[in-house]
């Protein structure tokens, strides 16, 4: 396995096998908002990966990270007429 870090594990799983690294309770099959939730989680994971790059100069700034989170939240909320309480993490942004 070598030098497998959490960042490397997630990066290697992104995006095609992201289900292997995320909590299965976040998106459940049969949920009417599954596609929107998956897209939202992919956006958040992509941002997380850009925040955890090895060299600090390569990482996204916190200002840009916050802006990206707000855009992700807005996109998710606007695409869902009935946002379920399971998306509470988005309300904190």
QUIZIGI-V60974 format. One record per residue. N is the residue number from 1. SS is DSSP state (H for helix, E for strand, - for the rest). PHI is phi as a letter, one per 40 degrees, with the letter a starting at -180 (999 if undefined). D_LAST is the distance of its C-alpha to the last C-alpha in whole Angstrom. Layout:
# QUIZIGI-V60974
((N/SS/PHI/D_LAST) (N/SS/PHI/D_LAST))
This chain:
# QUIZIGI-V60974
((1/-/999/36) (2/-/g/36) (3/-/c/33) (4/-/c/30) (5/-/c/27) (6/H/c/24) (7/H/c/23) (8/H/c/26) (9/H/d/26) (10/H/c/23) (11/H/d/24) (12/H/c/27) (13/H/c/25) (14/-/c/23) (15/-/c/23) (16/-/c/26) (17/-/b/26) (18/H/c/22) (19/H/c/23) (20/H/c/25) (21/-/b/22) (22/-/b/20) (23/-/c/20) (24/-/c/22) (25/-/c/21) (26/-/c/17) (27/-/b/20) (28/-/b/23) (29/-/d/26) (30/-/g/27) (31/-/c/23) (32/-/c/23) (33/-/b/20) (34/H/d/21) (35/H/c/21) (36/H/c/18) (37/H/c/16) (38/H/c/18) (39/H/c/17) (40/H/c/13) (41/H/c/14) (42/H/c/17) (43/H/c/14) (44/H/c/12) (45/H/c/15) (46/H/c/17) (47/H/c/14) (48/H/d/14) (49/H/c/18) (50/H/c/18) (51/H/c/16) (52/-/b/19) (53/-/c/22) (54/-/c/25) (55/-/c/26) (56/H/d/23) (57/H/c/25) (58/H/c/24) (59/-/c/20) (60/-/c/17) (61/-/c/16) (62/H/c/13) (63/H/c/13) (64/H/c/13) (65/H/c/11) (66/H/c/8) (67/H/c/10) (68/H/c/10) (69/H/c/7) (70/H/c/6) (71/H/c/10) (72/H/c/10) (73/H/c/8) (74/H/c/10) (75/H/c/13) (76/H/c/12) (77/H/c/12) (78/H/c/15) (79/H/c/17) (80/-/b/17) (81/-/c/19) (82/-/b/19) (83/-/c/15) (84/-/c/16) (85/H/c/15) (86/H/c/15) (87/H/c/11) (88/H/d/10) (89/H/c/7) (90/H/c/6) (91/H/c/5) (92/-/c/4) (93/-/c/0))
